[in-house]
């Protein structure tokens, strides 16, 4: 029996705990904005808690991979984690198909994150609004539908038209401004 | 004792369970990359061929001599190459979350576990696979139920794609069954009917996994590196399950490599085979060999065995 237990215990070595990050040290990013194809600017917004302003972080790189390597960024003593991203805001001059597939291959981002468009730029939108996370949650509750990363990838691969909600900033809040297709 | 015989007799159920657990590893790798309908057809063909082979080899043996020695050597080498391919695939999947630089470390850990398993007697290894089968049965059932509930059927139908890629994938899925030949040699109880059912179940599971992956990701499945595990993140509404699926699928991955590394026999031979497979995986050699080449190699081994077999029970 110990010959069975020993290798099973050895599998614990493969869990990757050596690189674990403590939850108390992490700030979960809820909204991730991406602008540009090269250079790429990524803007992360964490939901504010108990009246605190939303925590923001920005990173830039020559391409998506370079900008991504800057994560976890540090902001106010926390490290930002992308495992909780619910809203991917795609800004200006972005190769949508390339971004969608890079995001799908990302080990932290999930395939269920929804895709939104910010024609005037994700960075400017997320900086102009007080609590983008709450605003986007409200839009989703009001029935504004946005495709998930998986649905977006399926549509782009299948040559279908992808319809995404367009966003704009108004009086410090995120508002829907019609819909944008990928064509 | 050469590569084509082992010291222990095992039950037909143990052999079949090992083939199913091991086959789940390439099945997950192929899910979303090949058409599920072609997998179903190739399953039918593979199960039929397996049944006929078992019927043919009943009452036959491969006489000792140069032919048997050569066949055993080729059998072992083919298994080591296929195991290297499986190890590289597993390490690549795990290193995506742990960072590219850790691939060598992961290969070392995987080979360490496999060396230990290889040192075990055949009975211990196959008893372990029976335990792993229970865990995988629950995992596969969960994946199938929740995956089918969330499948978008417009992605799944109509069926397209080529039959050859599905054939090559089916060859890798059913390859572990070929590596049970040394053990079946010593099996007196006919296992034909039982094996056919288990192999058919394996093929059915592979087809369902592919169907679910395509149903969740659409055409994008073919453009991702790990489509099945990416689709795993969509199974639950409020939880990310792709990491858990990837961890649970270590069981079939280790069974796949462990079974193939026993091509030269157990004990020290299996340990050396594992280390060679790990080295080939690290160097990237096995990944450069295409899957159809592996499938052709398996076919050559089968034909060689058919040609060398003679009537009688042998030694």
Interface residues (C-beta under 8 A of the other chain):
Chain A: X3 X4 X6 X7 X10 X11 X13 X14 X15 X16 X19 X83 X101 X104 X105 X107 X110 X111 X112 X148 X150 X151 X153 X154 X155 X156 X157 X158
Chain B: X94 X96 X97 X98 X99 X106 X109 X110 X112 X113 X116 X117 X120 X124 X127 X128 X131 X152 X155 X216 X217 X218 X219 X220 X222 X223 X224 X225 X230 X231 X233 X234 X240 X242 X247 X250
